[in-house]
Protein backbone atom coordinates (compact mmCIF):
# COMPACT_ATOMS: atom_id res chain seq x y z
CA UNK A 1 0.00 0.00 0.00
CA UNK A 2 3.05 2.23 -0.18
CA UNK A 3 1.90 3.50 -3.60
CA UNK A 4 -1.40 4.79 -2.18
CA UNK A 5 -1.50 8.54 -1.56
CA UNK A 6 -3.92 10.08 0.87
CA UNK A 7 -5.35 12.99 -1.05
CA UNK A 8 -5.77 15.18 2.02
CA UNK A 9 -1.98 15.11 2.46
CA UNK A 10 -1.32 15.89 -1.20
CA UNK A 11 -3.59 18.94 -1.52
CA UNK A 12 -3.61 20.99 -3.61
CA UNK A 13 -3.58 18.35 -6.34
CA UNK A 14 -1.45 18.88 -9.40
CA UNK A 15 -2.93 19.52 -12.82
CA UNK A 16 -1.88 16.07 -14.03
CA UNK A 17 -3.76 14.39 -11.18
CA UNK A 18 -6.83 16.55 -11.76
CA UNK A 19 -6.74 15.69 -15.47
CA UNK A 20 -6.44 11.97 -14.70
CA UNK A 21 -9.33 12.09 -12.22
CA UNK A 22 -11.50 13.99 -14.69
CA UNK A 23 -10.64 11.54 -17.49
CA UNK A 24 -11.44 8.56 -15.25
CA UNK A 25 -14.75 10.12 -14.19
CA UNK A 26 -15.70 10.82 -17.81
CA UNK A 27 -14.76 7.30 -18.93
CA UNK A 28 -16.86 5.74 -16.17
CA UNK A 29 -19.83 8.02 -16.93
CA UNK A 30 -19.56 7.28 -20.67
CA UNK A 31 -19.38 3.52 -20.04
CA UNK A 32 -22.40 3.61 -17.72
CA UNK A 33 -24.30 5.69 -20.27
CA UNK A 34 -23.47 3.23 -23.05
CA UNK A 35 -24.52 0.29 -20.87
CA UNK A 36 -27.86 1.96 -20.12
CA UNK A 37 -28.39 2.74 -23.80
CA UNK A 38 -28.07 -0.91 -24.80
CA UNK A 39 -30.42 -1.95 -22.01
CA UNK A 40 -28.20 -3.49 -19.35
CA UNK A 41 -30.15 -3.76 -16.11
CA UNK A 42 -29.21 -1.05 -13.63
CA UNK A 43 -28.53 -3.67 -10.95
CA UNK A 44 -25.95 -5.34 -13.18
CA UNK A 45 -24.20 -2.03 -13.82
CA UNK A 46 -24.10 -1.25 -10.10
CA UNK A 47 -22.91 -4.77 -9.31
CA UNK A 48 -20.07 -4.57 -11.81
CA UNK A 49 -18.92 -1.18 -10.52
CA UNK A 50 -19.10 -2.41 -6.93
CA UNK A 51 -17.15 -5.54 -7.81
CA UNK A 52 -14.37 -3.56 -9.47
CA UNK A 53 -14.19 -1.17 -6.52
CA UNK A 54 -14.00 -4.10 -4.11
CA UNK A 55 -11.29 -5.82 -6.16
CA UNK A 56 -9.17 -2.65 -6.33
CA UNK A 57 -9.55 -2.09 -2.59
CA UNK A 58 -8.51 -5.69 -1.91
CA UNK A 59 -5.49 -5.28 -4.19
CA UNK A 60 -4.36 -2.10 -2.39
CA UNK A 61 -4.81 -3.64 1.06
CA UNK A 62 -3.05 -6.88 0.06
CA UNK A 63 0.04 -4.98 -1.11
CA UNK A 64 0.58 -3.65 2.41
CA UNK A 65 3.81 -5.25 3.77
Beta strands, then each sheet from edge to edge (+ up, - down):
end
